[in-house]
Amino acid sequence: MFSGIIEEFATVVAIKKDRENIDFTLTCSFVDELKIDQSVAHNGVCLTVVSIEDGRYVVTAMKETLLRSNLGLLKVGDKVNVERSMMMNGRLDGHIVQGHVDQTATCTKKEDADGSTYFTFEYPENREMARHGYFTVDKGSVTVNGVSLTVCQPTACSFQVAIIPYTMEHTNFQDIEVGTVVNLEFDIIGKYIARLQELA
């Protein structure tokens, strides 16, 4: 489980395809603190550390993960938002994030807000998915590339978020432009409520 508070971004240093899977080799400041089998969120996707060597670590993304996320679009040199799993004795500064990306969205607008930046993201409208809790609500939470954010101006297939300078500087939001594909994880609370309504 994660909180959506990004620790830093890791850099992709190698990519290797293994049948339907892809092995990503990355480097970041806390590599020496990682352990094999540890869970780390990469752009919001929970992946297991499978190897650590020479200041680098390796994680594997399987086919299902690649189909639902933007990890298959990564290239060597790309920045990836990383967060280690939440410690249960700490504060929940973001919101409850599982690290299970639901789908991708595309940035359709980027606007300066006199210090901060507004980003608008769109995804395919799907009423069936919405019935299962895959939607956003005004002032609710959403995870974009692993970052816990507050939703503004939601529609059936889009929403806006405001990024403060600190977040811009410390996450890969600094590389997001119109046309960039990002990972979305919708709020788990909305999914449970939707499921309860189905069973009522």
Secondary structure, DSSP 8 states (H G I E B T S, - for coil): -B-S---EEEEEEEEEEETTEEEEEEE-TTGGG--TT-EEEETTEEEEEEEEETTEEEEEE-HHHHHHSSGGG--TT-EEEEEE---TTS---S--B-S---EEEEEEEEEEETTEEEEEEE----HHHHHTT----TT-EEEETTEEEE-BS--SSEEEEEE-HHHHHHSGGGG--TT-EEEEEE-HHHHHHHHHHHH-
